[in-house]
């Protein structure tokens, strides 16, 4: 987000009033008007005609000739060098949740791909509404900006009680913490990695908005402050809890936590809880079955936070349980909240399904989010029912004859 000085706000209003460049080649000077305010800032995405997409690059400079933009210079995420890209090779630029530049599709292949994307989106909406599921409304850039300002207003209220909290922004997250910056920085990278992994899994183009504004993360150094925050502002008794993800019916996501004594466990918890928020905001407010929701959260955390052994330990304990009992524990597929020993079952089951074919697994979860019952989605994508899934899973984890 840009600073809220009066002059900058005025400039934003002027920029927003420039006619859209979407759907046609923009005159270079018009593009300079749209991109000029973003020089030195992180763009959402720059997409090339080849299909390659640069996510979260810093726009370092506009290169102009005869008063028109001919190329842009970007510092790509994670790199120090600057890359120059000719305007003719760019098909789309997104900044502050707004498409500020987009050319019409060139060639029959791109035109066909665009028509197919539009058709798939329309069909998904039709399927959801046929099942009584209303998709999250698509927000404009101005609406995203307004949502972030509302979150910042809430943060200001929290800071009155906890004045040591500092505010910072990443591309997708509004982070509020009293943890020293040098200790917090590595954890912020895990949040972006989680976001990208789930975008790839679900077929969401990186850089496209998922959150309502941004996801608010409030991380306290001490458990006492975390518990006090939850009690006062969220009306939740959080004693003994490492972190909680609050998923509002309006689409807002607030994740709060405390650091604890184990760095790897803290990183794991951050990814786990925010992945719940991502799944809440993706497509529609349909809730995933708890075994699937927790399994995805654990699986993603294990992939992103490789230094943590939490998932491995939970899966080992779950394997011992299944070998001794011969089943998954009470109501594994039906429970609104699975038991602690079942977390290892959920993560290893998701790992098995996603490992077979990530694209197929993404389709399975998409169907459930669209309102299809999980067992029906299993039949469609994996050609098996719940009992067949359990038998296959038992073979993988070394418990033949495993049953529900």
C-alpha positions in Angstrom: 0.0 0.0 0.0 1.2 3.5 -0.7 1.6 6.1 2.0 -1.5 8.1 2.9 -0.1 11.6 2.6 -2.5 14.1 1.1 -0.5 14.6 -2.1 -0.3 10.9 -2.7 -4.0 10.4 -2.2 -4.7 13.1 -4.7 -2.4 11.5 -7.2 -4.2 8.2 -6.8 -7.5 9.8 -7.6 -6.1 11.4 -10.7 -4.6 8.1 -11.8 -7.9 6.2 -11.3 -9.6 8.7 -13.5 -7.4 7.9 -16.6 -9.4 5.9 -19.1 -8.8 2.1 -19.0 -6.1 0.7 -21.2 -7.6 -2.8 -21.1 -8.5 -4.4 -24.4 -6.4 -2.1 -26.7 -2.8 -1.0 -27.3 -2.2 2.0 -25.1 -0.4 5.1 -26.3 2.9 5.1 -24.5 2.2 8.4 -22.8 -1.1 7.1 -21.4 0.8 4.0 -20.1 3.3 6.3 -18.4 0.4 8.1 -16.7 -0.8 4.8 -15.3 2.5 3.2 -14.4 4.4 6.4 -13.3 3.0 6.3 -9.7 4.1 2.7 -9.3 7.8 3.3 -10.1 9.8 2.0 -7.1 6.9 -0.2 -6.0 5.9 -3.8 -6.2 3.6 -4.7 -9.0 1.1 -7.5 -8.7 2.1 -9.2 -11.9 3.5 -8.7 -15.4 2.5 -11.3 -18.0 4.3 -11.9 -21.3 2.9 -13.1 -24.6 4.7 -16.4 -24.1 2.5 -17.0 -21.1 5.3 -16.4 -18.6 4.2 -14.4 -15.6 6.4 -12.4 -13.2 4.8 -12.0 -9.8 5.6 -9.3 -7.3 8.4 -7.6 -9.3 9.6 -4.1 -8.4 9.0 -1.6 -11.2 12.4 0.2 -11.3 12.0 2.4 -14.4 9.9 3.2 -17.5 12.0 3.6 -20.7 10.5 6.0 -23.2 11.3 7.1 -26.7 9.6 10.0 -28.5 7.3 10.5 -25.4 6.1 6.9 -25.4 6.9 3.9 -23.2 8.9 1.3 -25.1 10.0 -1.0 -22.3 9.9 -1.4 -18.5 12.7 -2.3 -16.2 11.9 -4.8 -13.4 13.7 -6.2 -10.4 12.3 -9.7 -10.2 11.3 -11.1 -6.8 14.4 -12.5 -5.1 16.9 -11.0 -7.6 19.2 -8.1 -7.4 19.7 -7.5 -11.1 17.3 -5.4 -13.2 15.6 -7.0 -16.2 14.5 -5.0 -19.2 11.3 -6.1 -21.0 10.1 -4.6 -24.2 6.5 -3.4 -24.1 5.7 -5.3 -27.3 6.3 -8.6 -25.4 3.9 -7.7 -22.5 0.2 -8.6 -22.6 -0.9 -7.7 -19.1 0.3 -5.6 -16.2 -1.6 -5.6 -12.8 -0.8 -3.1 -10.1 -2.7 -2.5 -6.8 -5.3 -5.2 -7.8 -6.1 -3.3 -11.0 -5.3 -4.3 -14.6 -3.5 -1.2 -15.8 -2.5 -2.5 -19.2 -3.7 -5.4 -21.3 -3.6 -6.1 -25.0 -6.1 -8.1 -26.9 -5.1 -11.7 -27.5 -2.9 -12.1 -30.6 -3.1 -15.2 -32.7 -5.7 -18.0 -32.7 -4.1 -19.9 -29.8 -4.3 -17.0 -27.3 -7.8 -16.1 -28.4 -8.8 -19.7 -27.9 -7.2 -19.9 -24.5 -8.9 -16.7 -23.4 -12.3 -18.0 -24.6 -11.7 -21.2 -22.7 -10.8 -19.4 -19.5 -13.9 -17.3 -19.7 -16.1 -20.3 -20.5 -14.6 -22.3 -17.5 -15.2 -19.5 -15.1 -18.8 -19.1 -16.3 -19.4 -22.8 -16.0 -18.0 -22.9 -12.5 -20.3 -20.1 -11.4 -23.3 -21.9 -13.0 -22.4 -25.2 -11.2 -22.0 -23.4 -7.8 -25.3 -21.6 -8.1 -27.1 -24.8 -9.2 -25.9 -26.3 -5.9 -26.9 -23.3 -3.8 -23.4 -21.9 -3.5 -22.9 -18.2 -4.1 -19.3 -17.3 -5.2 -17.4 -14.5 -3.4 -18.1 -11.3 -5.2 -15.3 -10.0 -7.4 -13.9 -6.8 -6.0 -12.6 -3.8 -7.8 -9.2 -2.2 -7.0 -11.0 0.5 -5.1 -12.9 -2.1 -3.0 -9.7 -3.9 -2.2 -8.1 -0.6 -1.1 -11.2 0.2 1.0 -11.0 -3.2 2.7 -7.3 -2.7 3.6 -8.2 0.7 5.1 -10.8 -0.9 7.3 -8.3 -3.5 8.5 -5.8 -0.7 9.2 -8.5 1.1 11.2 -9.0 -2.1 13.3 -5.3 -2.4 13.8 -5.2 1.2 15.1 -7.7 0.2 17.8 -5.6 -2.8 18.7 -2.4 -0.6 18.9 -4.1 1.5 21.5 -4.1 -1.5 23.8 -0.8 -3.0 22.6 1.3 0.0 21.6 4.5 -2.1 20.9 2.9 -3.5 17.8 4.4 -2.3 14.5 2.7 -2.4 11.1 4.1 -3.6 7.8 2.8 -4.8 4.4 3.8 -7.6 2.1 2.1 -8.0 -1.2 -0.7 -10.3 0.2 -0.5 -9.7 4.0 -0.9 -6.9 6.5 1.5 -7.9 9.3 1.2 -6.5 12.8 3.7 -7.7 15.3 5.9 -6.8 18.3 8.4 -9.5 17.4 11.8 -7.9 16.5 12.0 -7.3 12.7 15.2 -9.5 12.3 13.3 -12.4 13.9 10.1 -11.9 12.0 11.5 -11.5 8.4 12.1 -15.2 7.6 8.5 -16.0 8.6 7.1 -13.5 6.1 8.7 -15.4 3.3 6.9 -18.6 4.3 3.6 -16.8 4.0 4.3 -15.8 0.4 5.5 -19.3 -0.4 2.3 -20.8 1.1 0.2 -18.4 -1.1 2.1 -19.3 -4.3 1.9 -23.0 -3.6 -1.9 -22.9 -3.1 -2.3 -20.7 -6.2 -0.4 -23.3 -8.2 -2.4 -26.2 -6.7 -5.8 -24.6 -7.5 -4.8 -23.2 -10.9 -5.0 -19.6 -9.8 -2.7 -17.3 -11.8 -0.1 -15.9 -9.3 -0.7 -12.3 -8.7 -4.5 -12.5 -9.0 -6.3 -11.4 -5.8 -7.6 -14.0 -3.4 -7.9 -12.1 -0.1 -10.5 -9.5 0.6 -8.0 -6.6 0.6 -5.3 -8.5 2.4 -5.0 -11.2 5.1 -4.3 -9.6 8.5 -1.7 -11.4 10.5 -1.2 -10.3 14.2 1.8 -12.0 15.8 2.6 -11.4 19.4 5.9 -12.2 21.1 4.2 -13.5 24.3 1.3 -15.9 24.8 -0.2 -13.6 27.4 -0.6 -10.7 24.9 -2.1 -13.1 22.3 -4.6 -14.5 24.8 -5.5 -10.9 25.9 -6.0 -9.8 22.3 -8.2 -12.8 21.5 -10.3 -12.2 24.6 -10.8 -8.5 24.1 -11.1 -8.1 20.3 -12.2 -11.6 19.1 -14.2 -12.7 22.1 -12.3 -16.1 22.2 -10.7 -17.9 25.1 -7.3 -18.8 23.6 -5.4 -20.2 26.5 -3.1 -23.0 25.4 -3.5 -22.1 21.7 -0.6 -21.2 19.5 -2.6 -19.5 16.8 -6.1 -19.0 15.4 -7.5 -18.1 12.0 -10.7 -16.1 12.1 -12.7 -16.5 8.9 -15.5 -14.0 8.6 -18.7 -14.6 6.8 -18.0 -11.4 4.9 -14.7 -12.8 3.6 -12.4 -11.0 5.9 -9.5 -13.1 7.3 -7.6 -12.3 10.5 -5.0 -14.7 11.8 -3.5 -14.1 15.3 -0.8 -16.0 17.1 2.2 -15.9 19.4 5.8 -16.8 18.7 6.4 -19.4 21.4 9.8 -21.0 22.0 10.2 -23.2 18.9 11.1 -21.2 15.7 10.2 -24.1 13.3 6.9 -24.7 15.1 6.0 -21.0 14.8 6.7 -21.1 11.1 4.7 -24.2 10.7 1.7 -22.8 12.6 1.8 -19.5 10.5 1.5 -21.5 7.3 -1.0 -23.9 8.6 -3.4 -21.3 9.9 -3.2 -18.9 7.0 -3.8 -21.7 4.6 -7.2 -22.2 6.3 -7.9 -18.5 5.5 -6.8 -19.0 1.9 -9.2 -22.0 1.5 -12.0 -19.9 3.0 -11.4 -17.0 0.5 -10.9 -19.2 -2.5 -13.9 -19.2 -4.9 -16.8 -19.3 -2.4 -17.4 -19.6 1.4 -18.1 -23.4 1.1 -16.3 -25.1 4.0 -14.2 -28.1 3.2 -14.7 -31.2 5.2 -12.5 -30.9 8.3 -10.2 -33.9 7.5 -9.5 -32.3 4.1 -9.1 -28.8 5.4 -6.7 -29.8 8.1 -4.9 -32.3 5.8 -4.2 -29.6 3.3 -3.0 -27.2 6.0 -0.6 -29.8 7.4 0.6 -30.9 3.9 1.3 -27.3 2.8 3.1 -26.5 6.0 5.3 -29.5 5.6 6.2 -28.5 2.1 6.9 -24.9 2.9 8.6 -25.2 6.4 11.0 -28.0 5.7 12.9 -27.5 9.0 9.9 -28.5 11.1 9.3 -32.2 11.9 5.9 -31.7 13.4 4.0 -33.3 10.5 6.4 -36.3 10.4 5.9 -36.9 14.1 2.1 -36.6 13.8 2.1 -39.0 10.9 4.3 -41.5 12.8 1.9 -41.4 15.8 -1.1 -41.8 13.5 0.5 -44.8 11.8 1.0 -46.5 15.3 -2.6 -45.7 16.1 -3.9 -47.2 12.8 -1.8 -50.4 13.3 -3.1 -50.9 16.8 -6.8 -50.1 16.0 -7.2 -51.1 12.4 -9.2 -48.0 11.6 -9.0 -44.2 11.2 -10.6 -43.4 14.5 -14.2 -42.3 15.2 -16.0 -40.4 12.4 -12.8 -39.3 10.6 -14.7 -38.2 7.5 -17.7 -36.7 9.3 -16.3 -34.9 12.4 -16.5 -31.1 12.4 -13.1 -31.2 14.2 -10.9 -34.2 13.8 -9.1 -35.6 16.9 -5.4 -34.7 17.5 -4.2 -38.2 16.5 -6.1 -37.9 13.2 -4.1 -34.9 12.0 -1.3 -37.2 10.9 -3.9 -39.4 9.1 -5.3 -36.3 7.3 -1.9 -35.0 6.2 -0.7 -38.3 4.9 -4.0 -39.0 3.1 -3.8 -35.6 1.4 -0.1 -36.2 0.5 -1.1 -39.5 -1.1 -3.9 -37.9 -3.1 -1.9 -34.9 -4.2 1.2 -37.0 -4.9 -0.7 -39.2 -7.4 -1.6 -36.2 -9.5 -1.6 -32.6 -8.2 -3.8 -31.4 -11.0 -6.4 -34.1 -10.3 -6.2 -33.3 -6.5 -6.8 -29.6 -7.3 -9.8 -30.5 -9.4 -11.1 -32.7 -6.5 -10.9 -29.8 -4.0 -12.3 -27.4 -6.5 -15.4 -29.6 -7.0 -15.9 -29.7 -3.2 -15.6 -25.9 -3.0 -18.2 -25.7 -5.8 -20.6 -27.6 -3.5 -20.2 -31.2 -4.7 -20.2 -33.7 -1.8 -16.7 -35.0 -1.1 -17.5 -38.7 -1.9 -19.1 -37.7 -5.2 -16.0 -35.6 -6.1 -13.8 -38.6 -5.2 -15.7 -40.8 -7.6 -15.4 -38.2 -10.3 -11.7 -37.6 -10.0 -10.3 -40.8 -8.4 -12.9 -43.3 -9.6 -13.4 -44.6 -6.0 -15.7 -44.1 -3.0 -14.7 -43.4 0.6 -14.1 -47.1 1.4 -12.0 -47.4 -1.7 -9.9 -44.4 -0.6 -9.4 -46.0 2.8 -8.3 -49.3 1.3 -5.8 -47.6 -1.0 -4.5 -45.4 1.8 -4.1 -48.4 4.1 -1.9 -50.1 1.4 0.3 -46.9 1.1 0.8 -46.5 4.9 1.4 -50.2 5.5 -1.9 -51.1 7.2 -3.7 -53.6 5.0 -7.3 -54.1 5.8 -7.7 -50.6 7.2 -11.3 -49.5 7.5 -13.2 -46.4 8.6 
